[in-house]
Amino acid sequence: MKNNPILKNLKLHSIGLAILISVGLSCGKTDNPIPVDPVIPPPAAGTFSNPLMNGADPSVYQKDGVYYYLQTNGTSISLWATTAMSKLSAAIPKTVFVPIVGAANSRNVWAPELYFFDGKWYIYYTAGNGADISQRTWVLENSSADPTTGTWVDKGRIFTADTDFWAIDGSILELNGSRYFMWCGRPDVTNVNLTQNIYIAKMTNPFTLAGSATKLTEPELNWEKNGFGVNEGPQALISPDNKAFLIYSASYCGTDDYALGMLSLKTGGDPLVKADWQKSAQPVFSKQPQSNAYGPGHNSFFKSPDGKENWIIYHANSETNQGCADKRNVRMQKFTFKTDGSPDFGVPVATGLQVNKPSGEQ
C-alpha cells in the first residue's frame, strides 16, 4: 500500500483543500443546477459534523483502502477519491465522463454508481436527451487499475426488452455468486402516470441483462405515495449473517416525507421472485425536523477503514419545503444490525453535531 500512487496523491491534496459543488435533481427536471453551499462547521479532533458537502444521490465504492465517491452532477460524471470519508469535501473531483452534445445520454445525467467487476471498472448512470420521458440507464467501462485515469468506454444502455421504458437509479446486487441489476422504472410510456416501481433482472455480464425483469416493489403504502407514488434508488445490503436486504427511497423527492423503505429476502429465497421478498410496513429512515433532516433518502453503504463499522451515506434538506433540487446536502452516520440480522439505521443525526469519525480513519 505504501507505493499506491492513488494514496500518495490523496495525501498531497488533503491539506487545505475544500470544494463545494453544485448538483442537480435526482427525479427532478434539470441538468444545469445552481450551487447552494451548506454551512459546515469546523470539526473537532477525531470528529466530524454533517452535512459533509452540497450534493444529492451519493454513492460510495471501496477498494484497496480508497473510497470512490460519486453524486449527481447533471451534465457529467465526476469521481472523488479519498482514504477518509469524513474528509470528503477536501478531495478534488475528477471529471471522468462528459457525454456527446445532442446524444441520447447527453442530458439529465443522474445518480452514477461505480463498481469493480472481473478486473474492470463500471459506472451505471441515468441520462436522456433532455425530455424527462427519455431517461434510461447506461453503462461505462474502464480497464485501468485506477478509475480516475484511463478511458471510459460507453457500453450503451442496459435494459430488458419487457422494461424498455423510463428507467433511473441502476444498482447492483451480488448474491451467491450471481449479479443482479436493480433499477427504478416508470411503466406508463405516455409519462402521464408518474408511478415509479423497482425492477430486477439477472446479469449475463456487467452490461447485459438476461431474460425478463421482475417488478419487486411498487408504491402501495401511504408513506410511499407522498407527492405521488415512488419506489426508487434501490441499494443492496448484506448483513453480517448473510441476509439480503434491499433499501429503497419512497415518495416524491420534492416532499419532506421522502424516506427509506426496506425489502427483506427470505432465507434461501430467489432475488427474482417477488414473493420471496417482504416489505417493511413502515419506513426504516425518515425525516427528523429537530435535526434539520427533511426528505432523507437515496443512500449508499460503506464500511469504516478498519472494517469494524457500517455506515450509511444519504442526502437530505436542512429546511422544510426545499424540494429535490440544489439545496440538498450529503450526510453520513454509523448504523448497526439487530439480532434478527436486519439493519437499524436509527434516525438522521443533527446537522452540526460532532460525530466520531469512522473507526480506523487517519
C-alpha positions in Angstrom: 0.0 0.0 0.0 2.9 2.4 0.6 3.6 2.6 -3.2 0.0 3.1 -4.2 0.0 6.3 -6.3 -3.6 7.0 -5.5 -2.9 7.2 -1.8 0.1 9.4 -2.4 -2.0 11.9 -4.5 -4.7 11.8 -1.9 -2.3 12.8 0.9 -0.9 15.6 -1.2 -4.3 17.0 -1.9 -5.9 16.5 1.5 -4.3 19.6 3.2 -6.1 22.9 3.0 -8.4 22.0 0.1 -12.2 22.3 0.2 -14.6 22.1 -2.7 -18.3 22.7 -2.6 -20.1 21.8 -5.7 -23.4 22.2 -7.4 -25.7 19.3 -8.1 -28.9 18.7 -10.0 -32.1 16.8 -9.5 -32.4 13.1 -9.0 -36.0 12.6 -10.0 -36.2 16.3 -10.9 -36.1 18.1 -14.2 -32.8 19.9 -14.7 -29.2 19.2 -15.7 -27.9 22.7 -15.0 -28.1 23.2 -11.2 -27.2 26.3 -9.3 -24.8 25.8 -6.3 -26.2 26.4 -2.8 -23.5 25.8 -0.2 -24.4 24.4 3.2 -22.8 25.8 6.3 -20.3 23.3 7.5 -18.8 24.0 11.0 -15.2 23.1 11.6 -14.8 19.7 13.1 -13.1 18.9 16.4 -10.2 16.4 16.6 -11.4 12.9 15.9 -14.9 14.0 14.9 -16.8 15.5 12.0 -20.2 17.0 11.5 -22.9 16.8 8.9 -23.5 17.8 6.2 -20.3 16.8 4.5 -21.0 18.9 1.5 -23.6 20.0 -1.0 -25.0 17.3 -3.3 -27.5 14.6 -4.0 -27.7 10.9 -4.8 -24.4 9.9 -3.1 -22.7 6.7 -3.9 -19.5 5.1 -2.4 -17.4 2.2 -3.6 -14.4 0.9 -1.5 -11.3 -0.8 -3.0 -7.8 -1.2 -1.7 -8.2 1.4 1.1 -9.7 4.0 -1.2 -13.2 5.3 -1.1 -14.6 6.4 -4.5 -17.5 8.8 -4.3 -20.0 9.9 -7.0 -23.1 12.1 -7.0 -25.5 13.7 -9.4 -23.8 16.5 -11.5 -26.4 16.9 -14.2 -24.2 17.2 -17.2 -21.2 14.9 -16.5 -19.8 12.3 -14.1 -17.1 13.0 -11.6 -15.2 10.8 -9.2 -13.9 11.8 -5.8 -11.2 9.6 -4.2 -10.3 9.7 -0.5 -9.0 7.5 2.2 -11.2 9.2 4.8 -14.9 9.8 4.2 -15.2 12.4 6.9 -12.8 14.5 4.8 -14.7 14.0 1.6 -15.1 17.7 0.9 -11.3 18.1 0.8 -11.0 15.6 -2.1 -10.6 17.0 -5.6 -13.2 15.6 -8.1 -12.0 14.3 -11.4 -14.4 14.5 -14.3 -14.4 11.1 -16.0 -17.3 11.3 -18.5 -18.8 14.1 -20.5 -21.5 12.9 -22.9 -21.6 14.0 -26.6 -23.8 17.0 -27.1 -27.1 16.0 -28.6 -26.7 12.3 -27.9 -29.4 10.2 -26.3 -27.5 10.2 -23.0 -26.4 13.9 -23.1 -28.8 15.5 -20.6 -30.0 15.0 -17.0 -27.1 12.8 -16.0 -28.2 11.4 -12.6 -27.2 9.0 -9.9 -23.9 7.4 -11.1 -22.6 4.3 -9.2 -19.2 2.8 -9.5 -18.3 -1.0 -9.3 -15.3 -3.2 -10.0 -16.2 -6.5 -11.7 -13.9 -9.0 -13.4 -10.8 -6.8 -13.5 -12.6 -3.7 -14.9 -14.5 -0.7 -13.5 -18.1 0.1 -14.4 -20.2 3.1 -13.9 -24.0 2.8 -14.1 -25.9 6.0 -14.5 -29.1 7.6 -15.7 -29.4 10.0 -18.7 -31.7 11.1 -21.5 -31.9 13.7 -24.3 -33.4 16.4 -22.2 -37.0 15.2 -22.2 -37.9 13.5 -19.0 -39.6 10.7 -20.8 -36.3 9.8 -22.4 -34.4 8.9 -19.2 -32.7 5.5 -19.3 -29.9 3.5 -17.6 -26.5 3.4 -19.2 -23.1 1.7 -18.6 -19.5 2.9 -18.9 -16.4 0.6 -18.7 -12.8 1.3 -17.8 -9.9 -1.3 -17.8 -7.5 1.0 -16.0 -6.4 -0.1 -12.5 -7.2 3.5 -11.3 -10.8 4.5 -12.2 -9.8 8.2 -12.2 -7.4 7.5 -15.1 -7.7 5.6 -18.4 -10.5 5.7 -20.9 -14.2 5.2 -20.0 -15.9 3.4 -22.9 -19.6 3.9 -23.5 -21.2 0.4 -23.4 -24.7 1.8 -24.2 -28.0 1.2 -22.4 -28.7 -1.7 -20.0 -32.3 -2.9 -20.1 -34.6 -5.8 -20.8 -37.0 -5.9 -23.7 -40.0 -6.1 -21.5 -39.0 -3.0 -19.5 -37.8 -0.7 -22.3 -39.3 2.4 -20.7 -38.3 5.3 -18.4 -35.6 4.0 -16.1 -33.3 5.5 -13.5 -31.1 4.6 -10.5 -29.3 1.5 -11.7 -27.6 -0.5 -8.9 -26.2 -4.0 -8.3 -27.0 -6.9 -6.0 -24.3 -9.6 -5.7 -25.6 -12.7 -4.0 -24.4 -16.4 -4.0 -22.1 -15.9 -7.0 -24.7 -14.1 -9.2 -25.1 -10.5 -10.1 -28.5 -8.8 -10.4 -29.3 -5.3 -11.9 -31.8 -3.3 -9.9 -33.4 0.0 -11.1 -36.4 2.2 -10.9 -38.9 2.2 -13.8 -42.0 4.1 -14.8 -44.1 1.7 -17.0 -46.5 4.3 -18.4 -44.9 5.1 -21.7 -47.1 8.2 -22.1 -45.5 9.6 -18.9 -48.9 10.6 -17.6 -48.9 8.2 -14.7 -45.7 9.0 -12.8 -45.8 6.0 -10.5 -42.2 4.5 -10.1 -41.5 0.9 -9.4 -38.3 -1.1 -8.7 -37.3 -3.9 -11.1 -34.6 -6.6 -11.0 -33.0 -8.8 -13.7 -30.1 -11.2 -13.7 -26.9 -10.1 -15.4 -25.1 -12.2 -18.0 -22.2 -9.7 -18.0 -21.7 -6.2 -16.5 -23.5 -4.5 -19.3 -26.1 -7.1 -20.4 -29.3 -8.4 -18.8 -30.7 -11.9 -19.2 -34.4 -12.7 -19.9 -37.2 -10.7 -18.5 -37.4 -8.4 -15.4 -39.3 -8.8 -12.2 -41.2 -6.0 -10.6 -40.0 -6.3 -7.0 -41.9 -3.4 -5.4 -44.4 -0.7 -6.2 -45.7 2.2 -4.0 -48.6 0.6 -2.1 -48.4 2.2 1.4 -49.4 5.7 2.3 -45.9 6.7 3.2 -44.7 5.7 -0.3 -47.2 8.0 -2.0 -46.4 11.5 -0.7 -46.5 13.8 -3.8 -47.0 10.7 -5.9 -46.2 7.0 -5.7 -42.4 6.4 -5.8 -40.1 3.5 -5.1 -36.6 4.3 -6.4 -32.9 4.3 -5.6 -32.6 0.6 -4.7 -29.5 -0.3 -2.7 -28.4 -3.8 -1.7 -27.3 -4.5 1.8 -25.9 -7.9 3.0 -26.0 -8.4 6.8 -23.1 -10.0 8.8 -25.1 -13.3 8.8 -25.5 -13.1 5.0 -29.1 -12.0 4.9 -30.0 -9.8 1.9 -31.9 -6.6 2.1 -33.0 -4.0 -0.5 -33.1 -0.4 0.8 -35.1 2.0 -1.4 -36.3 5.5 -1.4 -40.1 6.2 -1.3 -42.4 9.1 -2.1 -41.6 12.0 -4.4 -38.2 13.5 -3.7 -39.7 17.0 -3.7 -41.5 16.3 -0.4 -40.2 16.4 3.2 -41.5 12.9 3.5 -39.1 11.3 1.1 -37.8 8.3 3.2 -36.2 4.9 3.1 -38.1 1.6 2.9 -36.8 -1.9 3.1 -37.4 -5.3 1.4 -36.0 -8.5 3.2 -35.2 -11.6 1.1 -36.3 -14.8 2.9 -33.6 -17.3 3.7 -32.8 -19.3 0.6 -35.0 -17.0 -1.5 -34.7 -16.2 -5.1 -34.0 -12.5 -5.7 -36.0 -12.7 -9.0 -39.2 -13.9 -7.2 -41.2 -11.1 -5.8 -42.9 -13.4 -3.2 -39.6 -14.1 -1.7 -39.2 -10.5 -0.6 -41.1 -9.0 2.4 -41.7 -5.2 2.6 -41.4 -3.4 5.9 -44.7 -1.8 6.8 -43.1 1.4 8.0 -40.1 3.4 6.7 -36.8 2.5 8.2 -35.3 6.0 8.0 -37.3 9.2 7.7 -37.4 12.9 8.4 -36.3 14.4 11.7 -37.2 18.1 11.8 -35.5 18.7 15.1 -32.2 17.5 13.5 -32.7 19.6 10.3 -33.2 16.5 8.3 -36.0 16.7 5.7 -36.5 14.1 3.0 -33.6 11.8 3.8 -33.0 9.3 1.1 -31.1 7.9 -2.0 -28.4 6.3 0.1 -25.3 4.2 -0.3 -23.4 2.0 2.2 -19.7 1.6 3.1 -17.5 0.2 5.9 -15.0 2.1 8.1 -11.3 1.8 7.2 -10.8 -1.0 9.7 -13.9 -2.8 8.6 -15.5 -2.8 12.0 -18.3 -0.3 11.4 -21.1 0.0 8.9 -22.0 3.5 7.6 -24.9 4.9 5.6 -24.4 8.0 3.4 -27.5 9.8 2.1 -28.8 13.2 1.1 -31.4 15.4 2.8 -32.6 19.0 3.0 -31.8 21.2 6.0 -35.1 23.1 6.0 -38.6 22.3 5.1 -40.1 22.6 1.6 -36.7 22.8 -0.2 -37.7 20.1 -2.8 -35.4 17.8 -4.8 -33.1 20.4 -6.2 -29.9 22.2 -5.4 -30.3 22.7 -1.7 -29.9 19.0 -0.8 -26.7 18.0 1.1 -24.8 14.9 1.8 -24.6 13.3 5.2 -23.3 10.1 6.8 -23.7 8.2 10.0 -22.9 4.8 11.6 -25.6 2.1 11.8 -25.8 -1.4 13.3 -27.7 -4.6 12.8 -30.4 -6.1 15.1 -30.3 -9.6 16.5 -32.6 -10.8 13.6 -30.0 -9.6 11.1 -31.9 -6.6 9.9 -30.3 -3.1 9.8 -31.0 -0.5 12.4 -30.4 3.0 10.9 -31.7 4.9 13.9 -32.7 8.5 13.0 -30.9 11.2 11.0 -28.3 12.8 13.2 -28.5 16.6 13.7 -26.6 19.0 11.5 -23.6 20.5 13.3 -23.5 17.7 15.9 -19.9 16.4 16.4 -19.8 12.7 15.5 -16.9 10.3 15.9 -15.1 9.6 12.6 -15.3 6.1 11.2 -13.0 3.8 13.1 -9.6 3.4 11.7 -9.6 6.8 9.9 -6.2 8.5 9.7 
